[in-house]
């Protein structure tokens, strides 16, 4: 395994991070623990989850993933080897999350953090993240922000940082991070934290893959200049970049086969780009999965690449991507495809 410094800290986190959002829907608790055991044995020390997991989110499955992790025996016996991250859900969810109208206010931050600590069965969360913005902006595949409501209200960034600072001083969280955030949002948090002497953002978890390199446009410079590394999610575009959906295939029990909500990486442009990347991988005699993940692993602004799997074979292949090093020539070919079909999936 390879490791990188987390943000501006001196803590080392594995370049491969184990994502968990299928646990509770596509994976049982036993399977979740098997994945955790294997990942830890391979040197993966970074585990990422969220209060709303598994996905698709429902009232019946809400918090199941955190509960599974909290009952994993090695989380207690090997706690010093594990960097554990979770997230507070943003607005727009059902009333099953703290009575509805959930936001990033003091009440919701405190209640969400305390509840996650209890479910995870830990005294401290290593990384506490704001899952998505409370305000009107671009995220979850939405692009082209045109207007902002004139009287839009959202929890002031200062209030959020103050509460997070109190949770940090109380020993409940170690670091804070953002997710699905824009360059404007990141810089606002940084400016307020510096001015008020409040906790600094250490990471940003956004989508990043061969099919979606929009992070490079604005956020990559912030990551590099401010030491706020990207925690890349959906590096395989919901599995599309593995090639398993090529030529119209719909594998049984696969995410896109099961749920229409995951269709954002299957538009015609994405299908065409995926075919080109898969053909490149075949010519290089490597799996499309390894090409896609190795590309993300090598990016200088990436701290960790969040992989997820529903089977042990998938998990092993994903973790093994850390052994792949793409040459400058291969990176050039990848960029040529990207120039032909840039960011087909927002």
C-alpha positions, 0 to 999 in steps of 0.5 A: 500500500502507498500512503500520503499525508492527510491535508496539512497534518502529519497523519498518513492515510492510504491512497486507497480508501474503502468506501462503504455505501453498498453495505446494508443494501447490496452487502450484508453485515458479514460481507462488510466485515469480510471486506474490512478485514481484507482491506486492513490486511492489505494496508488500507487504513482509511474507511469512509462512510456517512450517516445516510448510507447505504445508498439508495437512501431510505428510511428503513436502511438509514444508518445501517452502514455505520451500524455495521462498521460499529459492530466490526470487532477490529475497529476496537482491537485495531483502532490505532491503525484505522482512520475513520471518516463519516458525514452529516447529511445535507438538506433534501432528505426525508423526515426520518433524518432528525425530523426533516429539514436537516441542515448544518445548524448547531442542533443538527451538527451536534445531534448528527455527530453524537449519533454517529459516534454512538453507532460507530462505537468509537470515542472520536471520528477521525474525519467529520465531513459535510456531505453536500452544500446547504445552499443552491449550487452545483453538485450531484451531477447538476451543472449550469448554475444560472440563478440564486434565490434572492432571499435564500437562507442557509446556516452561516459558514461561521456557525458551522465552523464554530460548532465543529471547533467545539466538537473538536475541542471536546475530542469528538472529531479530529479533522473536518472536511467537505464533500460535493463542494465548489471552489467558492465554498472551499475558499469561504471556509478557509477565509473564515477559519483563518480570520476567526482562528477556527478549524481548517478544512483538510479534505474535499470529497468530490467525484473524480474519474476518467468520465468526470474530471471537472474537479481539475477546473477550479478545485485542483488548484485549491487542493494543491496550493492549500493542502486540501487533498481530494478524496475521489469518489466514484472513480469507476463511474458507478462501475461503468469504467470496469467495462461490465456494461459495455455493448448494452450489458446489464449484469444481474444485481449491478447498481445501474441495472437495479436503480435508474438513479445511477444512470448519470454515467450512461449517456451516449457520450459516456458510453463512447468515452468508456469504449475508448478507455476500455480499448486502450486498456485492452491494448495495454493488456490491463483491465479497464478497472486498473486503468481507471483507478491507476489514473486517479491514484496518480493525480497529484491533488488526490489524497485518497481514492475511494473504492467500493465493491460488492464482491471480494473479487472486485475489492481485490482488483480495486486494491491491486490498482495501487501496484499499477503505474501508468507511463507518461505515454499512457497518460498522454493517450488518456488526455487525448481521449479526454480532449475528444470527449471532455467530462461526459458525465457531470 
